[in-house]
Amino acid sequence: MPRIAIPFLLSLFALFSVPVATPGEAMLQRVNDCPGNAVQYRGRNGAVTCHCSARASRSGTVWGTEIFTDDSRICRAAVHDGRISERGGNVRVVFLGGRSSYQGSRRNGVRSQNYGRWQGSFRFAGGDYGGQPGGGGYIENCPSNATQWRGRRGRQQCQCDAGATRSGRVWGTRIYTDDSHICRAAVHDGVIGNRGGVVTLDMRRGQSSYEGSRRNGVRSSDYGRWQGSYIFVDRGENPGDGGYVPPNVPYPPLPPQSDGRIENCPGYGLGLRAVRGSLQCRCTRTGVSAGQVYGTNVYSERSAICHAARHAGAVGSRGGIVTVIPDGRQSRFRGSSRNGVATLDAPGANYSFRFGR
């Protein structure tokens, strides 16, 4: 054998025998999709690298900050922790023991919840593990309008904070002039509530005219010909996980008027904390078809009220008048499938609600 071949073969052996251990090298590995939560890993040591799809990154309940309960949604927690954006990516989940308490917070457009003692936890390892469209997990705040993106093809994603949703001029309905205030238009279109959230814009050509309307507490104006437009895409579901309130707004809730008029129900049970006694309100046809629901018969306050009403049989697919009764602490919420609505399990909470007959 020629003398030069021996070093060459040794080099090849060294190259292929080095384990893939760094984040950069892990980007070359193909990983499986992340499970919904990390309960299956409870009691284990170590970590796993897995992939979060865009869909998995946009919904789910999270408890904790930096260290999360192991029944938190992994991919939604990864967005909260800034490891990925709502477009997804790869993350490395490190398994931990239980904690005596977990502190909630709002980060990167995701609201996590407080919780007490729990049996298992996880956190995310630092580094870039790949699989992220466009890279990076941090989402920039939205500019006031979209004129800087005029002429670009494709979608732009940005974060609306609560303050940015409260003011600004808007022209159009569903399709907006590109100088419309982005976050105010997003509330008008129903993709977020007045607490903000992540929005995705699809840039469009200018239109010959734009029709104004009043929606979700925001008045938009008519306008004639304009050079650029945008629409919102990728609507969310859960106000605790991104800010979306179903089109059954107003939110926060308006109590029944003294003249006997019945207002639309608030989007979610979170708004019932301010209500004393029962609340009679109207569920729209859209409201009974949107939003996440947790529980059966008695529902977590994080549930969409009108979608829960349909699950409970209090209304049908066309909506109607319901009586919502705030309830107290529950140790656990059990999901089920009823009346065409599938609800989820959830840990206990201090507030809940049910429906009167």
C-alpha positions as CSV (number, residue, x, y, z in Angstrom):
1,M,0.0,0.0,0.0
2,P,1.4,3.4,-0.8
3,R,2.6,5.3,2.2
4,I,0.3,8.3,1.5
5,A,-2.8,6.1,1.7
6,I,-2.4,5.4,5.4
7,P,-2.6,9.0,6.7
8,F,-5.5,9.5,4.2
9,L,-7.5,6.6,5.6
10,L,-6.8,7.7,9.2
11,S,-8.1,11.1,8.3
12,L,-11.3,9.6,6.9
13,F,-11.8,7.5,10.0
14,A,-11.4,10.5,12.2
15,L,-13.8,12.6,10.1
16,F,-16.6,10.0,10.3
17,S,-16.1,8.9,13.9
18,V,-16.6,12.3,15.5
19,P,-20.0,12.5,17.2
20,V,-22.4,15.3,16.2
21,A,-22.6,17.2,19.4
22,T,-22.6,20.9,18.7
23,P,-25.7,22.9,17.7
24,G,-24.1,23.7,14.3
25,E,-23.5,20.0,13.7
26,A,-26.9,19.1,15.0
27,M,-28.3,21.2,12.1
28,L,-27.2,18.4,9.8
29,Q,-29.2,15.8,11.6
30,R,-32.8,15.0,10.7
31,V,-35.0,15.1,13.8
32,N,-38.5,13.9,14.6
33,D,-41.4,16.2,15.3
34,C,-41.7,17.3,18.9
35,P,-44.4,15.7,21.0
36,G,-47.2,17.9,22.3
37,N,-45.6,18.0,25.8
38,A,-42.7,16.4,27.7
39,V,-44.8,14.3,30.2
40,Q,-43.5,11.1,28.5
41,Y,-39.9,12.0,29.5
42,R,-40.7,12.6,33.1
43,G,-38.1,11.0,35.4
44,R,-35.5,10.7,32.6
45,N,-32.2,12.4,32.5
46,G,-30.8,14.0,29.4
47,A,-32.3,15.9,26.5
48,V,-33.8,15.4,23.0
49,T,-33.6,17.5,19.9
50,C,-36.9,17.7,17.9
51,H,-38.7,19.7,15.3
52,C,-41.5,22.2,15.8
53,S,-43.7,22.8,12.8
54,A,-45.3,26.2,12.2
55,R,-48.7,24.8,13.2
56,A,-47.4,23.4,16.5
57,S,-45.7,26.7,17.3
58,R,-48.8,28.8,17.1
59,S,-51.1,27.3,19.8
60,G,-51.1,25.6,23.2
61,T,-50.9,26.5,26.8
62,V,-47.6,27.1,28.7
63,W,-46.8,27.4,32.4
64,G,-43.6,28.9,33.6
65,T,-40.7,31.1,32.3
66,E,-37.4,29.6,31.2
67,I,-38.3,26.5,33.2
68,F,-41.7,25.1,32.2
69,T,-44.1,22.4,33.5
70,D,-43.6,19.3,31.5
71,D,-47.3,19.4,30.4
72,S,-46.7,22.7,28.7
73,R,-46.8,22.7,24.9
74,I,-43.2,22.3,23.9
75,C,-43.3,24.3,20.7
76,R,-45.3,27.1,22.1
77,A,-42.9,27.3,25.1
78,A,-40.0,27.5,22.6
79,V,-41.6,30.6,21.0
80,H,-42.1,32.1,24.5
81,D,-38.5,31.3,25.3
82,G,-37.3,33.0,22.1
83,R,-35.7,29.7,20.7
84,I,-37.8,29.8,17.5
85,S,-40.4,31.9,15.9
86,E,-44.0,30.9,15.0
87,R,-42.6,29.6,11.7
88,G,-41.1,26.7,13.7
89,G,-37.6,25.2,13.9
90,N,-35.6,22.7,15.8
91,V,-35.2,22.9,19.6
92,R,-33.3,20.9,22.2
93,V,-35.4,20.0,25.2
94,V,-33.6,19.4,28.5
95,F,-35.5,17.3,31.1
96,L,-35.7,18.5,34.7
97,G,-37.4,17.5,37.9
98,G,-40.5,19.1,39.4
99,R,-40.6,22.5,40.9
100,S,-42.5,24.0,43.8
101,S,-43.8,26.9,41.6
102,Y,-43.6,28.3,38.1
103,Q,-43.8,32.0,37.3
104,G,-45.8,33.1,34.2
105,S,-44.9,36.0,31.9
106,R,-45.4,37.5,28.5
107,R,-42.5,37.1,26.0
108,N,-42.3,37.1,22.2
109,G,-46.0,37.4,21.9
110,V,-46.8,34.4,24.1
111,R,-48.4,34.6,27.5
112,S,-47.4,31.8,29.9
113,Q,-49.3,31.1,33.2
114,N,-48.3,30.8,36.8
115,Y,-48.6,27.4,38.5
116,G,-47.8,25.8,41.8
117,R,-46.1,22.5,42.5
118,W,-45.7,20.1,39.6
119,Q,-44.0,16.8,39.1
120,G,-41.8,17.4,36.1
121,S,-40.2,20.3,34.1
122,F,-38.1,21.1,31.1
123,R,-36.0,23.9,29.7
124,F,-34.4,24.6,26.3
125,A,-30.7,24.3,25.6
126,G,-29.0,27.3,24.1
127,G,-27.8,27.3,20.5
128,D,-29.1,27.1,17.0
129,Y,-30.3,23.5,16.2
130,G,-31.5,24.4,12.7
131,G,-34.7,23.9,10.8
132,Q,-35.9,27.5,11.1
133,P,-37.3,29.2,8.1
134,G,-35.5,32.5,7.8
135,G,-33.5,31.6,11.0
136,G,-33.8,33.0,14.5
137,G,-36.6,32.9,17.0
138,Y,-37.0,36.6,17.9
139,I,-39.8,38.5,16.2
140,E,-39.4,42.2,15.7
141,N,-42.0,44.7,16.7
142,C,-44.2,45.8,13.8
143,P,-43.5,49.1,12.1
144,S,-46.4,51.6,12.2
145,N,-47.3,50.7,8.6
146,A,-46.2,48.5,5.8
147,T,-45.0,51.0,3.2
148,Q,-41.4,49.9,3.7
149,W,-42.4,46.4,2.3
150,R,-44.2,47.8,-0.7
151,G,-43.3,45.9,-3.9
152,R,-41.9,42.9,-2.0
153,R,-43.3,39.4,-2.6
154,G,-44.2,37.0,0.2
155,R,-45.1,37.5,3.9
156,Q,-43.8,39.6,6.7
157,Q,-44.2,38.6,10.4
158,C,-44.0,41.0,13.3
159,Q,-45.1,41.5,16.9
160,C,-47.8,43.9,18.0
161,D,-47.6,45.0,21.7
162,A,-50.8,46.1,23.5
163,G,-50.0,49.8,23.2
164,A,-49.7,49.6,19.4
165,T,-53.2,48.2,19.1
166,R,-55.0,51.2,20.6
167,S,-54.6,53.9,18.0
168,G,-53.8,54.6,14.4
169,R,-55.6,55.2,11.1
170,V,-56.9,52.3,9.0
171,W,-58.3,52.2,5.5
172,G,-60.0,49.2,4.0
173,T,-61.6,45.9,5.2
174,R,-59.8,42.6,4.9
175,I,-57.4,44.2,2.4
176,Y,-55.8,47.4,3.7
177,T,-53.8,50.2,2.3
178,D,-50.2,49.7,3.1
179,D,-50.0,53.0,5.0
180,S,-52.7,51.7,7.4
181,H,-51.5,51.2,11.0
182,I,-50.6,47.5,11.1
183,C,-51.6,46.6,14.7
184,R,-54.8,48.6,14.6
185,A,-55.8,47.0,11.3
186,A,-55.0,43.6,12.9
187,V,-57.5,44.2,15.6
188,H,-60.1,45.4,13.0
189,D,-59.5,42.2,11.1
190,G,-59.8,40.0,14.2
191,V,-56.4,38.3,14.0
192,I,-55.4,39.7,17.4
193,G,-57.2,41.3,20.4
194,N,-56.3,44.5,22.2
195,R,-53.6,42.7,24.1
196,G,-51.5,42.3,20.9
197,G,-49.8,39.3,19.4
198,V,-47.9,38.1,16.4
199,V,-49.3,38.9,13.0
200,T,-48.4,37.8,9.5
201,L,-48.9,40.1,6.5
202,D,-49.1,39.1,2.9
203,M,-48.1,42.1,0.7
204,R,-50.4,42.8,-2.3
205,R,-50.7,45.2,-5.1
206,G,-52.5,48.5,-4.8
207,Q,-56.3,48.5,-5.3
208,S,-58.6,50.9,-7.2
209,S,-60.6,51.4,-4.0
210,Y,-60.9,50.4,-0.3
211,E,-64.1,50.0,1.6
212,G,-64.2,51.0,5.3
213,S,-66.2,49.3,8.1
214,R,-66.6,49.0,11.8
215,R,-65.3,45.7,13.2
216,N,-64.1,44.6,16.6
217,G,-64.3,48.1,18.0
218,V,-62.2,49.7,15.3
219,R,-63.5,52.0,12.6
220,S,-61.7,51.9,9.2
221,S,-62.2,54.4,6.4
222,D,-63.0,54.3,2.7
223,Y,-60.2,55.3,0.3
224,G,-59.7,55.5,-3.5
225,R,-56.8,54.3,-5.6
226,W,-53.6,53.5,-3.6
227,Q,-50.2,52.0,-4.6
228,G,-49.8,49.1,-2.1
229,S,-51.9,46.8,0.1
230,Y,-51.7,44.0,2.6
231,I,-53.9,41.3,4.1
232,F,-53.4,39.3,7.3
233,V,-52.9,35.5,7.1
234,D,-52.3,32.6,9.6
235,R,-55.0,33.5,12.1
236,G,-54.4,32.2,15.6
237,E,-56.8,30.7,18.2
238,N,-55.8,31.4,21.8
239,P,-55.6,34.8,23.4
240,G,-53.4,33.4,26.1
241,D,-51.1,32.1,23.4
242,G,-50.8,35.0,20.9
243,G,-53.6,37.5,21.5
244,Y,-56.4,36.3,19.2
245,V,-60.0,36.9,20.3
246,P,-62.7,35.3,18.2
247,P,-65.0,37.6,16.2
248,N,-67.5,37.4,19.0
249,V,-65.9,40.4,20.6
250,P,-66.2,43.0,22.3
251,Y,-63.2,42.2,24.6
252,P,-63.0,43.0,27.5
253,P,-66.6,42.1,28.0
254,L,-69.5,44.6,28.2
255,P,-72.2,43.7,30.7
256,P,-75.8,43.7,29.7
257,Q,-77.1,47.2,29.2
258,S,-79.5,48.8,31.7
259,D,-82.1,49.1,28.9
260,G,-82.2,45.3,28.6
261,R,-80.1,44.9,25.4
262,I,-78.0,41.8,25.4
263,E,-74.4,42.3,24.2
264,N,-72.2,39.8,22.4
265,C,-70.3,37.5,24.8
266,P,-66.7,38.2,25.5
267,G,-64.2,36.1,23.5
268,Y,-62.8,34.2,26.5
269,G,-63.5,33.3,30.1
270,L,-60.6,35.5,31.2
271,G,-63.0,38.5,30.9
272,L,-65.5,37.0,33.4
273,R,-63.3,37.9,36.4
274,A,-64.9,41.4,36.3
275,V,-68.5,40.0,36.2
276,R,-70.5,39.5,39.3
277,G,-73.1,36.8,39.2
278,S,-74.2,35.3,35.9
279,L,-73.9,37.0,32.5
280,Q,-76.4,36.7,29.8
281,C,-74.9,37.3,26.4
282,R,-75.1,36.5,22.7
283,C,-73.0,34.0,20.8
284,T,-72.6,34.7,17.1
285,R,-72.4,32.1,14.4
286,T,-68.7,32.8,14.1
287,G,-68.1,32.8,17.8
288,V,-69.4,29.2,18.3
289,S,-66.8,28.0,15.8
290,A,-63.6,29.5,17.0
291,G,-61.1,29.3,19.9
292,Q,-59.5,26.6,22.1
293,V,-61.6,25.1,24.9
294,Y,-60.4,23.3,28.0
295,G,-62.7,21.1,30.2
296,T,-66.1,19.5,30.1
297,N,-69.2,21.0,31.8
298,V,-67.0,23.3,33.8
299,Y,-64.4,25.1,31.6
300,S,-61.1,26.8,32.2
301,E,-61.2,30.6,32.0
302,R,-58.7,30.3,29.1
303,S,-61.5,28.7,27.0
304,A,-63.4,30.5,24.3
305,I,-66.8,31.1,25.8
306,C,-69.0,30.5,22.7
307,H,-67.1,27.6,21.4
308,A,-67.4,26.1,24.9
309,A,-71.2,26.8,24.9
310,R,-71.5,24.8,21.7
311,H,-69.6,21.9,23.3
312,A,-71.9,22.1,26.4
313,G,-75.0,22.1,24.2
314,A,-76.0,25.5,25.4
315,V,-76.2,26.7,21.7
316,G,-76.0,25.2,18.3
317,S,-74.0,26.0,15.2
318,R,-76.0,29.1,14.5
319,G,-75.3,30.7,17.9
320,G,-77.8,32.2,20.3
321,I,-78.3,33.6,23.8
322,V,-76.4,31.9,26.7
323,T,-76.2,32.3,30.4
324,V,-72.5,32.1,31.6
325,I,-71.9,31.4,35.3
326,P,-68.5,32.2,36.7
327,D,-67.2,29.4,38.9
328,G,-64.4,28.8,41.3
329,R,-61.2,26.9,41.5
330,Q,-60.9,23.5,39.8
331,S,-58.2,21.0,40.4
332,R,-58.2,19.8,36.8
333,F,-60.1,20.1,33.5
334,R,-60.8,17.1,31.5
335,G,-61.3,17.3,27.7
336,S,-63.9,15.5,25.7
337,S,-65.6,15.5,22.3
338,R,-69.3,16.7,22.3
339,N,-71.6,18.3,19.7
340,G,-68.8,18.5,17.1
341,V,-66.3,20.3,19.4
342,A,-63.2,18.6,20.9
343,T,-61.9,20.1,24.1
344,L,-58.5,19.6,25.8
345,D,-57.2,18.6,29.3
346,A,-55.7,21.3,31.4
347,P,-54.2,21.7,34.9
348,G,-56.4,23.3,37.6
349,A,-57.0,27.1,37.8
350,N,-58.5,29.5,40.2
351,Y,-61.2,30.6,37.9
352,S,-63.6,28.7,35.6
353,F,-67.1,29.0,34.2
354,R,-70.1,26.9,33.2
355,F,-73.5,27.5,31.5
356,G,-77.0,27.8,32.9
357,R,-79.9,26.1,31.3
